[in-house]
Amino acid sequence: MLSDSLPWFASAGLLAGTLAGAHAQPTLKDAFKDSFLVGAALNPEQFSGKAGCENSLIVTQFNTISPENVLKWGRVHPEPDQYNFGPADRYVEFGQKNHMFIVGHALVWHHQTPPWVFRDEERNLVDRDTLLKRMHDHIATVVGRYKGKIGGWDVVNEAVDEDGKLRQSPWLKIIGEDYILKAFHYAHEADPGAELYYNEYSAENWRKRAGTIALIRKLRSQGVSIAAVGLQGHYTMDWPKPRALDKTIKAFAALGVKVSVTELDVDVLPSPTSSQAAEVSLSFARQPKFNPYTNGLPVSVERALAERYAGLFAVFVKDREMMSRVTFWGVTDASSWLNNWPIRGRTSYPLLFDRDCSPKPAFDAVIKTAMARACK
């Protein structure tokens, strides 16, 4: 049985660990090499080699990468007759050079899709056939360009709402429920050798999990080959509980698909909302009470974060046969999106490496989960 308490895998001396001591430990990719891939989401500075100390961390610690934004529709295909492949090409070249498993993110999403995709020249909504053609052409062009290079694609991102029903996005309203089916078919046609994924946040909540399970089951019954369901993993210090995370992984694995954690981070800051949704449109005014650690993270919070990561990775290691990948959404605290979401200008601490690229106690705690398994 999994406990909902957060296990502590390290001694009290963990907080005094130095960078030199961390070098004696395996890297993330080596520690979990028999369990799953470990990756990070990268921005252009990072995959262009301009991110300073983060660059050595990326090639040392990770064996898979995802792009934060450069393959989203708005960046790669901003106008009907314009594709901007420069940044995406550099991203793929970086992954190839460093022998990494390269992920493409994301083909069909309701955010960061230019208005022209859904409207005609008079700004009226287009019809089903027009939008299907635009979807097909976009996927064929983007996936086709990186055929045999990008190993897996987030084909559809966040199609299920919090109540478990399909999100009322322009894709659904114009095309209908089969837009998801069509997207997967188009992606498979463009690169039959690539793994195809469905990616979602908050699927650890039972209503959303039930709706996502129903969606995956239906797609599989229609012949769609889904290699993995991505759990985004934008977690807090108390959500989800280890038991709920374990239940979620097992529920999707029971459908015959692998599970990936695709955008992992843990927010230690007070939240201005009770919502657990990683909805990018959320935005709140800056207030000091929601940004309490501008001068550094207190030792007690550092320890709690390490405990939290230890608890999460205890679940991942236990369920390793059902999992294919754990990817962090960022490399260090300095490059985390949580510095600007859902409140801009905060000082956040959600990852395993601090702003100086040094491993945090949370890094040691995560490594110890792998070591604990190896000792059994």
One Martini backbone bead per residue (centre of mass of N, CA, C, O) as a GRO file, in nm:
protein
  376
    1MET     BB    1   0.098   0.035   0.020
    2LEU     BB    2   0.036   0.366  -0.012
    3SER     BB    3   0.139   0.651   0.124
    4ASP     BB    4   0.051   0.998   0.196
    5SER     BB    5   0.312   1.028   0.286
    6LEU     BB    6   0.642   1.174   0.294
    7PRO     BB    7   0.922   1.037   0.227
    8TRP     BB    8   1.251   0.993   0.376
    9PHE     BB    9   1.576   0.923   0.216
   10ALA     BB   10   1.739   1.117   0.393
   11SER     BB   11   1.955   1.265   0.574
   12ALA     BB   12   2.038   1.540   0.759
   13GLY     BB   13   2.297   1.586   0.566
   14LEU     BB   14   2.171   1.678   0.296
   15LEU     BB   15   2.171   1.998   0.338
   16ALA     BB   16   2.508   1.982   0.335
   17GLY     BB   17   2.543   1.933   0.056
   18THR     BB   18   2.766   1.935  -0.206
   19LEU     BB   19   2.877   1.953  -0.517
   20ALA     BB   20   3.101   1.748  -0.477
   21GLY     BB   21   2.915   1.528  -0.365
   22ALA     BB   22   2.729   1.506  -0.617
   23HIS     BB   23   2.951   1.386  -0.812
   24ALA     BB   24   2.933   1.094  -0.673
   25GLN     BB   25   2.680   1.084  -0.815
   26PRO     BB   26   2.457   1.014  -1.021
   27THR     BB   27   2.283   1.078  -1.271
   28LEU     BB   28   1.972   1.082  -1.376
   29LYS     BB   29   2.006   0.897  -1.630
   30ASP     BB   30   2.163   0.675  -1.469
   31ALA     BB   31   1.975   0.615  -1.226
   32PHE     BB   32   1.716   0.557  -1.454
   33LYS     BB   33   1.801   0.354  -1.694
   34ASP     BB   34   1.601   0.103  -1.585
   35SER     BB   35   1.317   0.280  -1.603
   36PHE     BB   36   1.360   0.584  -1.739
   37LEU     BB   37   1.342   0.866  -1.884
   38VAL     BB   38   1.524   1.188  -1.854
   39GLY     BB   39   1.406   1.531  -1.870
   40ALA     BB   40   1.384   1.850  -2.058
   41ALA     BB   41   1.276   2.168  -2.109
   42LEU     BB   42   1.346   2.392  -2.383
   43ASN     BB   43   1.502   2.678  -2.481
   44PRO     BB   44   1.679   2.855  -2.710
   45GLU     BB   45   1.928   2.911  -2.533
   46GLN     BB   46   1.982   2.614  -2.460
   47PHE     BB   47   1.993   2.484  -2.764
   48SER     BB   48   2.223   2.721  -2.841
   49GLY     BB   49   2.444   2.755  -2.600
   50LYS     BB   50   2.343   3.037  -2.406
   51ALA     BB   51   2.302   2.916  -2.079
   52GLY     BB   52   2.554   2.830  -1.960
   53CYS     BB   53   2.537   2.611  -1.702
   54GLU     BB   54   2.289   2.462  -1.827
   55ASN     BB   55   2.427   2.308  -2.059
   56SER     BB   56   2.578   2.093  -1.889
   57LEU     BB   57   2.330   1.978  -1.753
   58ILE     BB   58   2.177   1.869  -1.995
   59VAL     BB   59   2.401   1.663  -2.102
   60THR     BB   60   2.443   1.515  -1.820
   61GLN     BB   61   2.130   1.450  -1.705
   62PHE     BB   62   1.996   1.404  -1.998
   63ASN     BB   63   1.799   1.189  -2.259
   64THR     BB   64   1.565   1.409  -2.294
   65ILE     BB   65   1.359   1.633  -2.501
   66SER     BB   66   1.174   1.943  -2.490
   67PRO     BB   67   0.975   2.198  -2.614
   68GLU     BB   68   0.830   2.475  -2.513
   69ASN     BB   69   0.755   2.648  -2.819
   70VAL     BB   70   0.881   2.602  -3.124
   71LEU     BB   71   0.628   2.377  -3.201
   72LYS     BB   72   0.416   2.567  -3.189
   73TRP     BB   73   0.206   2.707  -3.401
   74GLY     BB   74   0.273   3.017  -3.354
   75ARG     BB   75   0.586   2.972  -3.418
   76VAL     BB   76   0.596   2.774  -3.686
   77HIS     BB   77   0.282   2.895  -3.797
   78PRO     BB   78   0.180   3.218  -3.811
   79GLU     BB   79   0.109   3.187  -4.120
   80PRO     BB   80  -0.033   3.046  -4.387
   81ASP     BB   81   0.261   3.109  -4.567
   82GLN     BB   82   0.431   3.053  -4.282
   83TYR     BB   83   0.744   2.919  -4.182
   84ASN     BB   84   0.940   2.865  -3.864
   85PHE     BB   85   1.229   2.651  -3.847
   86GLY     BB   86   1.485   2.745  -3.707
   87PRO     BB   87   1.449   2.673  -3.400
   88ALA     BB   88   1.362   2.376  -3.446
   89ASP     BB   89   1.619   2.284  -3.585
   90ARG     BB   90   1.808   2.341  -3.343
   91TYR     BB   91   1.672   2.151  -3.149
   92VAL     BB   92   1.718   1.889  -3.310
   93GLU     BB   93   2.025   1.913  -3.338
   94PHE     BB   94   2.085   1.898  -3.039
   95GLY     BB   95   1.970   1.614  -2.989
   96GLN     BB   96   2.147   1.465  -3.192
   97LYS     BB   97   2.429   1.547  -3.088
   98ASN     BB   98   2.335   1.420  -2.782
   99HIS     BB   99   2.167   1.155  -2.802
  100MET     BB  100   1.851   1.215  -2.794
  101PHE     BB  101   1.527   1.207  -2.710
  102ILE     BB  102   1.281   1.350  -2.922
  103VAL     BB  103   1.030   1.593  -2.864
  104GLY     BB  104   0.706   1.695  -2.972
  105HIS     BB  105   0.561   2.033  -2.903
  106ALA     BB  106   0.239   2.092  -3.023
  107LEU     BB  107  -0.005   2.031  -3.259
  108VAL     BB  108  -0.285   2.034  -3.077
  109TRP     BB  109  -0.425   2.342  -2.956
  110HIS     BB  110  -0.597   2.614  -2.791
  111HIS     BB  111  -0.321   2.734  -2.765
  112GLN     BB  112  -0.102   2.900  -2.961
  113THR     BB  113  -0.316   2.968  -3.191
  114PRO     BB  114  -0.384   3.125  -3.454
  115PRO     BB  115  -0.664   3.286  -3.569
  116TRP     BB  116  -0.647   3.196  -3.877
  117VAL     BB  117  -0.716   2.895  -3.841
  118PHE     BB  118  -1.043   2.968  -3.770
  119ARG     BB  119  -1.040   3.192  -4.005
  120ASP     BB  120  -1.127   3.406  -4.235
  121GLU     BB  121  -1.097   3.705  -4.406
  122GLU     BB  122  -1.377   3.798  -4.240
  123ARG     BB  123  -1.362   3.649  -3.949
  124ASN     BB  124  -1.489   3.385  -3.991
  125LEU     BB  125  -1.573   3.085  -3.933
  126VAL     BB  126  -1.486   2.803  -4.036
  127ASP     BB  127  -1.514   2.503  -4.167
  128ARG     BB  128  -1.450   2.180  -4.134
  129ASP     BB  129  -1.283   2.128  -4.396
  130THR     BB  130  -1.087   2.362  -4.361
  131LEU     BB  131  -0.969   2.281  -4.083
  132LEU     BB  132  -0.872   2.002  -4.162
  133LYS     BB  133  -0.673   2.097  -4.376
  134ARG     BB  134  -0.498   2.268  -4.189
  135MET     BB  135  -0.419   2.041  -4.005
  136HIS     BB  136  -0.296   1.852  -4.210
  137ASP     BB  137  -0.080   2.042  -4.328
  138HIS     BB  138   0.068   2.100  -4.068
  139ILE     BB  139   0.142   1.810  -3.985
  140ALA     BB  140   0.278   1.720  -4.246
  141THR     BB  141   0.501   1.938  -4.239
  142VAL     BB  142   0.621   1.909  -3.952
  143VAL     BB  143   0.653   1.603  -3.922
  144GLY     BB  144   0.790   1.556  -4.198
  145ARG     BB  145   1.053   1.717  -4.143
  146TYR     BB  146   1.110   1.508  -3.869
  147LYS     BB  147   1.146   1.245  -3.987
  148GLY     BB  148   1.340   1.033  -3.781
  149LYS     BB  149   1.402   1.252  -3.536
  150ILE     BB  150   1.138   1.261  -3.401
  151GLY     BB  151   1.012   1.023  -3.170
  152GLY     BB  152   0.778   1.217  -3.038
  153TRP     BB  153   0.423   1.325  -3.007
  154ASP     BB  154   0.217   1.584  -2.915
  155VAL     BB  155  -0.080   1.588  -3.062
  156VAL     BB  156  -0.271   1.634  -2.807
  157ASN     BB  157  -0.370   1.917  -2.596
  158GLU     BB  158  -0.601   1.958  -2.367
  159ALA     BB  159  -0.919   1.825  -2.431
  160VAL     BB  160  -0.994   1.818  -2.125
  161ASP     BB  161  -1.192   1.898  -1.878
  162GLU     BB  162  -1.261   1.914  -1.538
  163ASP     BB  163  -1.544   1.737  -1.587
  164GLY     BB  164  -1.453   1.529  -1.842
  165LYS     BB  165  -1.509   1.692  -2.078
  166LEU     BB  166  -1.489   1.831  -2.363
  167ARG     BB  167  -1.344   2.092  -2.479
  168GLN     BB  168  -1.459   2.418  -2.594
  169SER     BB  169  -1.311   2.437  -2.864
  170PRO     BB  170  -1.260   2.519  -3.187
  171TRP     BB  171  -1.216   2.230  -3.275
  172LEU     BB  172  -1.486   2.117  -3.169
  173LYS     BB  173  -1.692   2.326  -3.290
  174ILE     BB  174  -1.607   2.277  -3.597
  175ILE     BB  175  -1.551   1.957  -3.624
  176GLY     BB  176  -1.553   1.782  -3.366
  177GLU     BB  177  -1.471   1.496  -3.193
  178ASP     BB  178  -1.280   1.389  -3.443
  179TYR     BB  179  -1.024   1.571  -3.424
  180ILE     BB  180  -0.844   1.374  -3.268
  181LEU     BB  181  -0.841   1.143  -3.464
  182LYS     BB  182  -0.727   1.305  -3.704
  183ALA     BB  183  -0.459   1.391  -3.579
  184PHE     BB  184  -0.345   1.106  -3.546
  185HIS     BB  185  -0.361   1.023  -3.842
  186TYR     BB  186  -0.179   1.247  -3.956
  187ALA     BB  187   0.074   1.178  -3.789
  188HIS     BB  188   0.109   0.888  -3.890
  189GLU     BB  189   0.139   0.956  -4.189
  190ALA     BB  190   0.398   1.141  -4.156
  191ASP     BB  191   0.507   0.923  -3.908
  192PRO     BB  192   0.503   0.587  -3.847
  193GLY     BB  193   0.761   0.583  -3.631
  194ALA     BB  194   0.621   0.757  -3.433
  195GLU     BB  195   0.531   0.856  -3.136
  196LEU     BB  196   0.209   0.890  -2.973
  197TYR     BB  197   0.046   1.156  -2.782
  198TYR     BB  198  -0.133   1.233  -2.486
  199ASN     BB  199  -0.189   1.554  -2.317
  200GLU     BB  200  -0.228   1.630  -1.952
  201TYR     BB  201  -0.393   1.792  -1.692
  202SER     BB  202  -0.526   1.684  -1.387
  203ALA     BB  203  -0.569   1.357  -1.405
  204GLU     BB  204  -0.573   1.302  -1.086
  205ASN     BB  205  -0.853   1.384  -1.114
  206TRP     BB  206  -1.131   1.198  -1.141
  207ARG     BB  207  -1.293   1.340  -1.364
  208LYS     BB  208  -1.062   1.378  -1.565
  209ARG     BB  209  -0.972   1.087  -1.573
  210ALA     BB  210  -1.235   0.965  -1.680
  211GLY     BB  211  -1.240   1.130  -1.946
  212THR     BB  212  -0.959   1.038  -2.050
  213ILE     BB  213  -1.012   0.738  -2.054
  214ALA     BB  214  -1.247   0.748  -2.254
  215LEU     BB  215  -1.082   0.868  -2.484
  216ILE     BB  216  -0.863   0.648  -2.511
  217ARG     BB  217  -1.051   0.411  -2.553
  218LYS     BB  218  -1.182   0.517  -2.812
  219LEU     BB  219  -0.929   0.549  -2.985
  220ARG     BB  220  -0.841   0.252  -2.970
  221SER     BB  221  -1.110   0.141  -3.099
  222GLN     BB  222  -1.022   0.320  -3.373
  223GLY     BB  223  -0.696   0.251  -3.412
  224VAL     BB  224  -0.522   0.414  -3.228
  225SER     BB  225  -0.177   0.485  -3.175
  226ILE     BB  226  -0.086   0.498  -2.834
  227ALA     BB  227   0.199   0.514  -2.644
  228ALA     BB  228   0.113   0.772  -2.454
  229VAL     BB  229   0.036   0.929  -2.150
  230GLY     BB  230   0.042   1.262  -2.040
  231LEU     BB  231   0.156   1.387  -1.737
  232GLN     BB  232   0.246   1.691  -1.652
  233GLY     BB  233   0.322   1.767  -1.337
  234HIS     BB  234   0.182   2.023  -1.192
  235TYR     BB  235   0.276   2.055  -0.873
  236THR     BB  236   0.240   2.043  -0.530
  237MET     BB  237   0.293   1.991  -0.192
  238ASP     BB  238  -0.029   1.843  -0.177
  239TRP     BB  239  -0.044   1.793  -0.500
  240PRO     BB  240  -0.072   1.494  -0.529
  241LYS     BB  241  -0.121   1.215  -0.392
  242PRO     BB  242   0.040   0.924  -0.412
  243ARG     BB  243  -0.215   0.749  -0.451
  244ALA     BB  244  -0.333   0.909  -0.694
  245LEU     BB  245  -0.093   0.874  -0.881
  246ASP     BB  246  -0.088   0.566  -0.887
  247LYS     BB  247  -0.379   0.531  -0.992
  248THR     BB  248  -0.337   0.681  -1.258
  249ILE     BB  249  -0.118   0.511  -1.385
  250LYS     BB  250  -0.277   0.241  -1.374
  251ALA     BB  251  -0.524   0.327  -1.543
  252PHE     BB  252  -0.365   0.374  -1.811
  253ALA     BB  253  -0.211   0.105  -1.829
  254ALA     BB  254  -0.479  -0.068  -1.858
  255LEU     BB  255  -0.511   0.037  -2.170
  256GLY     BB  256  -0.210  -0.010  -2.310
  257VAL     BB  257  -0.031   0.228  -2.195
  258LYS     BB  258   0.186   0.451  -2.136
  259VAL     BB  259   0.357   0.667  -1.899
  260SER     BB  260   0.408   1.022  -1.877
  261VAL     BB  261   0.607   1.278  -1.743
  262THR     BB  262   0.617   1.606  -1.907
  263GLU     BB  263   0.598   1.871  -1.665
  264LEU     BB  264   0.784   1.881  -1.412
  265ASP     BB  265   0.678   2.036  -1.100
  266VAL     BB  266   0.713   2.225  -0.776
  267ASP     BB  267   0.511   2.435  -0.595
  268VAL     BB  268   0.602   2.646  -0.307
  269LEU     BB  269   0.402   2.860  -0.348
  270PRO     BB  270   0.156   3.049  -0.294
  271SER     BB  271  -0.181   3.042  -0.392
  272PRO     BB  272  -0.441   3.235  -0.560
  273THR     BB  273  -0.562   2.937  -0.600
  274SER     BB  274  -0.752   2.626  -0.587
  275SER     BB  275  -0.658   2.543  -0.845
  276GLN     BB  276  -0.505   2.258  -1.041
  277ALA     BB  277  -0.478   2.411  -1.301
  278ALA     BB  278  -0.260   2.448  -1.597
  279GLU     BB  279  -0.371   2.735  -1.694
  280VAL     BB  280  -0.229   2.977  -1.893
  281SER     BB  281  -0.459   3.211  -1.854
  282LEU     BB  282  -0.381   3.258  -1.582
  283SER     BB  283  -0.413   3.570  -1.378
  284PHE     BB  284  -0.237   3.767  -1.130
  285ALA     BB  285  -0.171   3.981  -0.899
  286ARG     BB  286   0.075   4.127  -0.733
  287GLN     BB  287   0.181   3.985  -0.411
  288PRO     BB  288   0.376   3.935  -0.140
  289LYS     BB  289   0.232   3.670  -0.026
  290PHE     BB  290   0.310   3.518  -0.318
  291ASN     BB  291   0.638   3.618  -0.255
  292PRO     BB  292   0.832   3.508   0.015
  293TYR     BB  293   1.135   3.413  -0.143
  294THR     BB  294   1.343   3.645  -0.254
  295ASN     BB  295   1.607   3.549  -0.052
  296GLY     BB  296   1.522   3.255  -0.030
  297LEU     BB  297   1.507   2.929   0.084
  298PRO     BB  298   1.415   2.779   0.339
  299VAL     BB  299   1.514   2.501   0.496
  300SER     BB  300   1.230   2.380   0.549
  301VAL     BB  301   1.140   2.397   0.248
  302GLU     BB  302   1.369   2.237   0.123
  303ARG     BB  303   1.299   1.978   0.271
  304ALA     BB  304   1.005   1.949   0.172
  305LEU     BB  305   1.077   1.928  -0.127
  306ALA     BB  306   1.245   1.673  -0.105
  307GLU     BB  307   1.016   1.499   0.005
  308ARG     BB  308   0.828   1.533  -0.232
  309TYR     BB  309   1.014   1.411  -0.451
  310ALA     BB  310   1.049   1.140  -0.315
  311GLY     BB  311   0.748   1.060  -0.332
  312LEU     BB  312   0.718   1.072  -0.639
  313PHE     BB  313   0.960   0.875  -0.716
  314ALA     BB  314   0.851   0.633  -0.568
  315VAL     BB  315   0.622   0.593  -0.769
  316PHE     BB  316   0.779   0.576  -1.034
  317VAL     BB  317   0.953   0.333  -0.954
  318LYS     BB  318   0.726   0.135  -0.889
  319ASP     BB  319   0.594   0.212  -1.199
  320ARG     BB  320   0.817   0.169  -1.429
  321GLU     BB  321   0.674  -0.044  -1.627
  322MET     BB  322   0.454   0.200  -1.709
  323MET     BB  323   0.700   0.380  -1.792
  324SER     BB  324   0.898   0.619  -2.010
  325ARG     BB  325   0.886   0.920  -1.868
  326VAL     BB  326   1.069   1.210  -1.716
  327THR     BB  327   0.984   1.558  -1.741
  328PHE     BB  328   1.106   1.867  -1.699
  329TRP     BB  329   0.994   2.215  -1.668
  330GLY     BB  330   1.307   2.254  -1.694
  331VAL     BB  331   1.628   2.310  -1.529
  332THR     BB  332   1.603   2.568  -1.355
  333ASP     BB  333   1.472   2.805  -1.158
  334ALA     BB  334   1.533   3.041  -1.360
  335SER     BB  335   1.359   2.882  -1.614
  336SER     BB  336   1.088   2.889  -1.490
  337TRP     BB  337   0.749   2.951  -1.545
  338LEU     BB  338   0.677   3.013  -1.231
  339ASN     BB  339   0.788   3.312  -1.233
  340ASN     BB  340   0.509   3.386  -1.439
  341TRP     BB  341   0.313   3.162  -1.296
  342PRO     BB  342   0.020   3.332  -1.232
  343ILE     BB  343   0.262   3.534  -1.158
  344ARG     BB  344   0.451   3.792  -1.221
  345GLY     BB  345   0.777   3.807  -1.075
  346ARG     BB  346   0.864   3.561  -0.933
  347THR     BB  347   1.025   3.340  -0.683
  348SER     BB  348   1.111   3.025  -0.781
  349TYR     BB  349   1.145   2.646  -0.663
  350PRO     BB  350   1.067   2.363  -0.860
  351LEU     BB  351   1.350   2.230  -0.889
  352LEU     BB  352   1.675   2.059  -0.875
  353PHE     BB  353   1.801   2.342  -0.964
  354ASP     BB  354   1.947   2.622  -0.918
  355ARG     BB  355   2.051   2.941  -1.025
  356ASP     BB  356   2.362   2.801  -1.019
  357CYS     BB  357   2.330   2.482  -1.094
  358SER     BB  358   2.281   2.350  -0.829
  359PRO     BB  359   2.214   2.099  -0.635
  360LYS     BB  360   1.954   2.005  -0.453
  361PRO     BB  361   1.809   1.822  -0.215
  362ALA     BB  362   1.608   1.708  -0.426
  363PHE     BB  363   1.816   1.562  -0.593
  364ASP     BB  364   1.913   1.364  -0.376
  365ALA     BB  365   1.635   1.237  -0.326
  366VAL     BB  366   1.595   1.123  -0.609
  367ILE     BB  367   1.848   0.946  -0.624
  368LYS     BB  368   1.772   0.770  -0.371
  369THR     BB  369   1.541   0.613  -0.505
  370ALA     BB  370   1.727   0.454  -0.693
  371MET     BB  371   1.918   0.338  -0.475
  372ALA     BB  372   1.702   0.188  -0.312
  373ARG     BB  373   1.628  -0.011  -0.538
  374ALA     BB  374   1.922  -0.131  -0.584
  375CYS     BB  375   1.931  -0.249  -0.275
  376LYS     BB  376   1.693  -0.477  -0.303
   0.00000   0.00000   0.00000
